[in-house]
Amino acid sequence: GAVVSQHPSWVICKSGTSVKIECRSLDFQATTMFWYRQFPKQSLMLMATSNEGSKATYEQGVEKDKFLINHASLTLSTLTVTSAHPEDSSFYICSAWGADGYTFGSGTRLTVV
Amino acid sequence: GENVEQHPSTLSVQEGDSAVIKCTYSDSASNYFPWYKQELGKRPQLIIDIRSNVGEKKDQRIAVTLNKTAKHFSLHITETQPEDSAVYFCAARTAGTASKLTFGTGTRLQVTL
């Protein structure tokens, strides 16, 4: 079946630095990529939706200048958390839309210290 | 936008008993309703889904029912096993094949021996 590879699986960074998370669809073309954030014991909250070659659409309350999304090709989408702060610590998961429906990445645990 | 409510937030059942989780949605245009199982620190796994033109779907011990008029859908797990213990999320998708999923708040299911 469809596979989305997400890296890194976990990352610790210092406050004020930037972190890039990458999601790659391995055997299919992901026309649309969804980026979610999940705080402990909470649900998946959609941050933004991106389509290949166009600007991402951000959900209300999500700072587009802080969470930069690039969907430059049909197999690769990246999320960059800029100037990270401890409150950005969370589990970030991508979900690609393709022929098999929604395929989730394995998630990235971000800890900002 | 779509709003999905999920109940209960926690559910404890004895092994072999049935478990039922209920969700309601707000957007009558929603047409796809998946259920996901998520273990700690892992990606959500699709366990069953239903489309708006179907009232019920079953896959071995798992079944989902949909009442479009009342805008609610339910997950039924029969003959529960300890490995069914996890967090379960319902979701709803508004019309459009690559539209975003809106997730419910989650149900923590504990199956005790």
HADDOCK unambig.tbl for C-alpha pairs under 7 A between the chains (distance, minus, plus):
assign (segid A and resid 32 and name CA) (segid B and resid 98 and name CA) 6.89 0.50 0.50
assign (segid A and resid 42 and name CA) (segid B and resid 105 and name CA) 6.64 0.50 0.50
assign (segid A and resid 43 and name CA) (segid B and resid 103 and name CA) 6.79 0.50 0.50
assign (segid A and resid 43 and name CA) (segid B and resid 104 and name CA) 6.81 0.50 0.50
assign (segid A and resid 43 and name CA) (segid B and resid 105 and name CA) 5.08 0.50 0.50
assign (segid A and resid 43 and name CA) (segid B and resid 106 and name CA) 6.11 0.50 0.50
assign (segid A and resid 44 and name CA) (segid B and resid 103 and name CA) 6.39 0.50 0.50
assign (segid A and resid 97 and name CA) (segid B and resid 98 and name CA) 6.29 0.50 0.50
assign (segid A and resid 104 and name CA) (segid B and resid 43 and name CA) 6.44 0.50 0.50
assign (segid A and resid 105 and name CA) (segid B and resid 43 and name CA) 6.60 0.50 0.50
assign (segid A and resid 106 and name CA) (segid B and resid 42 and name CA) 6.26 0.50 0.50
assign (segid A and resid 106 and name CA) (segid B and resid 43 and name CA) 5.01 0.50 0.50
assign (segid A and resid 107 and name CA) (segid B and resid 42 and name CA) 6.98 0.50 0.50
assign (segid A and resid 107 and name CA) (segid B and resid 43 and name CA) 6.23 0.50 0.50
